[in-house]
Every structure is written in structure tokens, then in C-alpha cells.
């Protein structure tokens, strides 16, 4: 009978490990989604800056804005 008890305990430990792994995978998936959103936003901002630089190089003026330290 001790073999059955050992098997039950081993099975329970495996279920606990599986639950932790599922939680970790879910947490990592959320981090990846957040990072993907951030990367898309950063890419959009860089593209916007590139367009502004091109416009400036073509002789157009940038809007008159105070630098951030003012």
C-alpha cells in the first residue's frame, strides 16, 4: 500500500508543478503582449520622428516649441 501512497504523492507534486508552470506561462504571455504593444508604440513614434526630420530637411520648419527644459 505504501507504493500507492507514494504514487499519489508523486502525482500531487506533478500536478502542483504543472499548475505553477501554467501560471508562469500565463504571466510571461502577458509580459510579451505588453512588450509588443510598447514596441508598436515606439516604432510609430520613431516613424513620426523620421517624417519630421525629412520635413525639416526639405526646408519645412518645425513647429515653434519650447525645449523640454523650459
Backbone as a ProteinNet text record, in pm:
[ID]
protein_1_A
[PRIMARY]
XXXXXXXXXXXXXXXXXXXXXXXXXXXXXXXXXXXXXXXXXXXXXXXXXXXXXXXXXXXXXXXXXXXXXX
[TERTIARY]
79.6	0	83.9	203.6	287.9	320.9	322.4	350.6	239.5	114.5	1.5	9.9	46	58.3	170.8	281.3	393.4	355.2	280.9	236	141.3	50.2	-43.2	31.7	131.8	210.7	289.3	347.6	423	331.9	212.9	116.6	75.6	54.1	15.1	126.3	251.9	363.6	370.5	346.5	347	233.4	116.5	4.9	37	99	137.2	238.5	338.6	438.1	372.8	281	212.1	132.1	67.8	-9.1	83	197.9	295.1	345.9	371.8	419.1	312.4	186.5	78	68.1	81.1	75.2	192	311	428.8	412.8	362.4	341.2	239.4	135.6	34.3	93.7	173.2	238.5	332.8	411	504.3	429.9	317.5	236.9	189.4	148.2	103.3	218.5	337.3	454	485.2	479.1	507	405	278.5	175.7	200.8	236.9	266.9	387.2	490.1	609.4	578.2	493.6	454.9	383.6	293	223.2	322.9	416.1	516.2	603.8	646.3	731	655.9	528.4	449	438.9	418.6	410	543.6	653.3	785.4	816.6	780.4	802.3	722.9	599.2	515.9	580.4	633.5	697.9	823.5	903.3	1025.6	989.3	887.5	844.5	797.6	726.9	682.1	801	899.4	1020	1095.2	1101	1167.3	1095.9	963.4	888.1	915.3	923.8	952.7	1092.5	1188.5	1324.7	1330.4	1259.6	1256	1191.4	1086	1018.7	1114	1191.4	1288.6	1399.1	1439.7	1545.6	1497.2	1367.2	1311	1281	1320.6	1303.5	1182.1	1100.7	986	1033.8	966.1	1006.4	927.1	992.3	925.8	839.7	735.9	656.6	745.3	718.9	798.8	754.7	831.5	801.5	920.4	890.4	998.2	1064.1	1194.5	1261.3	1205.2	1219	1159.4	1212.4	1330.3	1386.5	1330.5	1243.6	1183.6	1054.3
-119.8	0	126.2	117.8	236.3	281	188.2	223.2	312.6	279.4	361.6	500.2	508.3	636	719.3	653.3	723.6	773.8	691.6	732.7	852.1	847.9	959.7	1088.5	1075.3	1193.1	1247.2	1155.4	1195.5	1263.8	1207.1	1265.4	1405.2	1420.7	1550.4	1653	1614.6	1706.5	1746.5	1651.1	1681.6	1776.4	1757.6	1848.8	1990	2000.6	2131.7	2198.5	2122.5	2177.9	2222.6	2144.4	2179.6	2309	2322.5	2445.4	2566.5	2553.1	2663.7	2697.3	2594.6	2618.3	2687.6	2649.5	2716.1	2862.6	2890.8	3029.2	3109.4	3051.1	3119.3	3148	3050.4	3070.7	3181.6	3185.4	3290.5	3427.8	3435.3	3562	3608.7	3516.1	3551.6	3596.1	3532.8	3572.3	3716.1	3752.2	3889.5	3988.2	3953	4039.7	4057.9	3949.5	3957.2	4047.3	4036.8	4122	4269.5	4298.8	4436.8	4490.2	4407.6	4449.9	4470.6	4387.9	4403.5	4536.8	4571.2	4699.7	4815.6	4804.1	4909.1	4923.7	4812.4	4816.2	4880.9	4845.9	4906.6	5057.4	5100.8	5243.8	5312.5	5250	5308.4	5316	5213.8	5214.9	5328.9	5345.8	5454.9	5590	5605.7	5731.8	5757.5	5654	5668.9	5707	5642.6	5676.3	5821.1	5865.6	6004.6	6099.9	6066.8	6149.9	6151.5	6037	6031.6	6121.5	6120.7	6208.4	6355	6387.9	6525.2	6566.6	6477.2	6507.9	6526	6442.6	6457.4	6589.4	6626	6752.3	6868	6859.5	6963.9	6969.7	6856.8	6852.7	6908.4	6904.9	6956.2	7105.4	7167.5	7312	7353.8	7260.5	7296.7	7321.1	7408.1	7438.9	7354	7323	7252.9	7353.2	7306	7399.4	7462	7585.7	7653.7	7606.7	7517.7	7464.3	7491.7	7515.8	7534.7	7400.5	7400.3	7274.8	7223.3	7095.2	7035	7093	7152.7	7202.7	7338.7	7398.8	7526.5	7508.2
0	0	0	49.4	50.7	-90.5	-184.1	-322.5	-378.2	-346.4	-390.7	-328.7	-204	-134.4	-195.4	-226.5	-290.2	-428.5	-502.3	-635.1	-625.6	-528.8	-509.8	-475.5	-388.8	-350.2	-469.2	-545	-664	-766.1	-785.9	-878	-831.9	-701.1	-646.6	-668.9	-648.3	-672	-819.5	-908.8	-1051.7	-1089.3	-1029.6	-1056.3	-1008.3	-893.1	-838.7	-931.2	-975	-1067.5	-1197.7	-1249	-1372.8	-1354.5	-1238.9	-1212.4	-1208.5	-1142.9	-1139.5	-1279.3	-1359.8	-1496.5	-1580.3	-1564	-1636.8	-1596.3	-1466.7	-1418.3	-1473.7	-1472.4	-1524.9	-1674	-1748.8	-1892	-1916.2	-1836.3	-1849.4	-1817.9	-1712.4	-1676.3	-1786.1	-1841.1	-1947.4	-2073.1	-2102.2	-2217.2	-2200.4	-2081.1	-2055.2	-2074.2	-2028.1	-2044.8	-2193.5	-2268.8	-2412.6	-2481.7	-2444.1	-2504.2	-2471.8	-2347.4	-2308.5	-2385.4	-2397.9	-2470.5	-2618.2	-2674.4	-2814.4	-2836.2	-2745.3	-2755	-2743.9	-2651	-2632.3	-2756.5	-2813	-2933.3	-3048.4	-3066.2	-3173.1	-3153.2	-3028.3	-2999.8	-3028.3	-2988.5	-3012.2	-3161.3	-3235.3	-3380.4	-3443.4	-3399.6	-3451.7	-3422.1	-3301.5	-3264.4	-3346.6	-3367.9	-3447.7	-3591.4	-3645.9	-3781.9	-3790	-3688	-3683.9	-3679	-3597.6	-3589.6	-3722.5	-3789.1	-3918.9	-4019.2	-4016.6	-4107.2	-4075	-3947.3	-3908.3	-3953.4	-3939.2	-3983.5	-4134.8	-4207.1	-4352.5	-4390.5	-4321	-4349.7	-4322.3	-4217	-4185.6	-4287.8	-4337.8	-4438.4	-4571.4	-4594.1	-4718.1	-4708.5	-4599.9	-4588.3	-4508.9	-4470.9	-4388.1	-4246.3	-4180.7	-4044	-3946.4	-3835.8	-3727.8	-3652	-3587.5	-3506.6	-3398.6	-3366.3	-3264.4	-3126.3	-3072.9	-2940.8	-2851.4	-2724.6	-2629	-2601	-2582.2	-2546.1	-2413.1	-2388.7	-2269.1	-2137.2	-2139	-2011.6	-1972.4	-2052.6	-2016.6	-1943
[MASK]
++++++++++++++++++++++++++++++++++++++++++++++++++++++++++++++++++++++

